[in-house]
Amino acid sequence: MYITFEEMPDEIKADANTFGWDFDKYEKNGKFSITHKDPFQVTDITTRLQNEIRQGKISRVVVDSTSLLGLYFKDPHDIRRELYKLISALKASGTTSLLTAEVPQHNGISRYGVEEYVTDAVIVLYDIGIGGERGSNIQVRKMRRTKIEKGYFPLLFTKNGLKVGKEGISVLMK
């Protein structure tokens, strides 16, 4: 289940198609669903999500993006409470969950200062430019109960999915 608060499902699927990823095929087989939810119309995403997970027997969930909670909730305390509630509900559901968030440049890891503490893992994607060259990199900042490799690794977008390079630093960083 993929829930988007920003882009429309057709836009996301069109972006995926540029990499050769056909989400329509998985939707037709009942293995994938994508829905857009208007952040201004959603007052309690947690209860709705729990019901959809239970009814659909969902095992994996993507929420894109938690950054938009700030559009609905103005008080930082309310944002943190709702984010904590959402993450707790996803954990309780037994799903594997991926929550995306934009990261302000000055902040480092999270927009609201709580995401990295209530989640089990923090994975940061970087677009690094050096001398006119650009490259995508990935860093696993935190992964509870799992040994992780430290460093920045090249992230490659292929028709078979994402591939993480084995080199400990992006080719652009050499």
C-alpha positions as CSV (number, residue, x, y, z in Angstrom):
1,M,0.0,0.0,0.0
2,Y,1.4,3.3,-1.1
3,I,-0.2,6.5,0.4
4,T,0.8,9.8,-1.1
5,F,-0.1,13.2,0.3
6,E,1.7,15.2,-2.4
7,E,1.7,13.8,-5.9
8,M,-1.1,12.1,-7.7
9,P,-0.9,8.3,-8.2
10,D,-0.6,8.6,-12.0
11,E,2.4,11.0,-11.6
12,I,4.2,8.6,-9.3
13,K,3.5,5.7,-11.7
14,A,4.8,7.7,-14.6
15,D,8.0,8.5,-12.7
16,A,8.4,4.8,-11.9
17,N,7.9,3.9,-15.6
18,T,10.9,6.1,-16.6
19,F,13.0,3.5,-14.7
20,G,11.1,0.6,-16.3
21,W,9.1,-0.2,-13.2
22,D,5.5,-1.1,-14.1
23,F,3.3,-0.6,-11.0
24,D,0.1,-1.1,-13.1
25,K,1.0,-4.8,-13.4
26,Y,1.2,-5.2,-9.6
27,E,-2.0,-3.2,-9.1
28,K,-3.9,-5.6,-11.5
29,N,-2.6,-8.6,-9.6
30,G,-3.7,-7.1,-6.3
31,K,-0.2,-6.8,-4.9
32,F,0.1,-3.1,-4.9
33,S,-2.3,-0.1,-4.3
34,I,-1.6,3.6,-4.5
35,T,-3.9,6.2,-3.1
36,H,-3.8,10.0,-2.8
37,K,-5.0,11.5,0.4
38,D,-5.6,15.3,0.7
39,P,-3.6,16.3,3.9
40,F,-6.3,19.0,4.5
41,Q,-9.1,16.4,4.6
42,V,-7.3,13.9,6.8
43,T,-7.8,14.5,10.5
44,D,-7.0,11.0,11.7
45,I,-4.8,9.1,9.3
46,T,-3.9,6.6,11.9
47,T,-7.3,5.0,12.5
48,R,-8.1,5.0,8.7
49,L,-4.7,3.4,8.0
50,Q,-5.1,0.7,10.6
51,N,-8.5,-0.2,9.2
52,E,-7.2,-0.4,5.6
53,I,-4.2,-2.5,6.7
54,R,-6.5,-4.9,8.6
55,Q,-9.1,-5.2,5.8
56,G,-6.6,-5.5,3.0
57,K,-4.3,-7.8,4.9
58,I,-1.5,-5.4,4.0
59,S,2.1,-6.4,4.8
60,R,4.0,-3.3,3.5
61,V,3.1,0.4,3.7
62,V,4.7,3.5,2.3
63,V,3.6,7.0,3.6
64,D,4.8,9.8,1.4
65,S,5.4,12.2,3.0
66,T,5.2,12.9,6.7
67,S,6.5,16.4,6.1
68,L,3.0,17.4,5.2
69,L,1.7,16.9,8.7
70,G,2.9,20.4,9.3
71,L,0.2,21.7,6.9
72,Y,-2.6,20.4,9.1
73,F,-1.0,20.6,12.5
74,K,0.6,24.0,13.3
75,D,1.8,23.3,16.9
76,P,5.1,21.3,16.9
77,H,3.8,19.3,19.9
78,D,0.7,18.3,17.9
79,I,2.9,17.3,14.9
80,R,5.1,15.1,17.1
81,R,2.2,13.5,18.8
82,E,0.5,12.6,15.5
83,L,3.7,11.3,14.0
84,Y,4.4,9.2,17.1
85,K,0.8,7.9,17.0
86,L,1.2,7.0,13.3
87,I,4.5,5.2,13.7
88,S,3.2,3.3,16.8
89,A,0.1,2.2,14.9
90,L,2.3,1.0,12.0
91,K,4.5,-1.0,14.3
92,A,1.5,-2.5,16.1
93,S,0.1,-3.6,12.8
94,G,3.1,-5.7,12.1
95,T,3.7,-4.2,8.7
96,T,7.0,-3.2,7.2
97,S,6.7,0.5,6.8
98,L,8.6,3.2,5.0
99,L,7.9,6.8,5.8
100,T,9.4,9.5,3.6
101,A,10.2,13.0,4.8
102,E,12.0,16.0,3.4
103,V,14.9,17.1,5.4
104,P,15.7,20.8,5.9
105,Q,19.3,21.6,5.0
106,H,20.0,23.2,8.4
107,N,18.5,20.3,10.4
108,G,20.4,17.3,9.4
109,I,18.0,14.3,9.8
110,S,14.4,15.2,10.4
111,R,11.9,18.0,10.0
112,Y,10.2,17.7,13.3
113,G,13.1,16.4,15.5
114,V,11.3,13.2,16.5
115,E,11.2,10.9,13.5
116,E,14.7,9.5,14.0
117,Y,13.9,8.6,17.6
118,V,10.6,6.8,17.1
119,T,11.5,4.8,14.0
120,D,13.7,1.7,13.9
121,A,15.7,2.9,11.0
122,V,16.9,6.1,9.4
123,I,18.0,6.0,5.8
124,V,19.1,9.2,4.1
125,L,19.3,9.8,0.4
126,Y,21.6,12.4,-1.0
127,D,22.0,14.0,-4.4
128,I,25.7,15.0,-4.5
129,G,27.2,17.2,-7.2
130,I,30.9,17.7,-7.7
131,G,32.5,19.5,-10.7
132,G,29.4,19.3,-12.9
133,E,28.8,15.6,-12.1
134,R,25.8,14.5,-10.1
135,G,25.1,11.2,-8.3
136,S,22.7,9.6,-5.9
137,N,24.0,8.3,-2.6
138,I,22.5,6.5,0.3
139,Q,23.5,6.4,4.0
140,V,22.0,4.2,6.7
141,R,22.2,6.4,9.8
142,K,20.4,4.0,12.1
143,M,19.0,0.4,11.9
144,R,18.0,-1.1,15.3
145,R,19.0,-4.7,16.0
146,T,21.1,-4.8,12.8
147,K,24.7,-4.3,12.1
148,I,25.2,-1.7,9.4
149,E,28.0,-0.5,7.2
150,K,29.0,3.1,7.9
151,G,29.5,5.6,5.1
152,Y,27.9,6.9,1.9
153,F,27.2,4.4,-0.9
154,P,26.3,5.0,-4.6
155,L,22.6,4.4,-5.3
156,L,21.8,3.2,-8.8
157,F,18.3,3.2,-10.3
158,T,18.0,0.2,-12.6
159,K,15.0,-1.4,-14.4
160,N,15.2,-4.2,-11.8
161,G,15.0,-1.8,-8.9
162,L,17.4,0.1,-6.7
163,K,21.0,-1.2,-6.3
164,V,23.4,0.0,-3.7
165,G,27.0,0.1,-4.8
166,K,29.6,-1.8,-2.8
167,E,32.1,1.0,-2.7
168,G,32.2,2.8,0.6
169,I,32.0,6.2,-1.1
170,S,30.3,7.4,-4.2
171,V,32.4,7.5,-7.4
172,L,31.8,11.2,-7.4
173,M,33.5,11.6,-4.0
174,K,36.8,10.0,-5.2
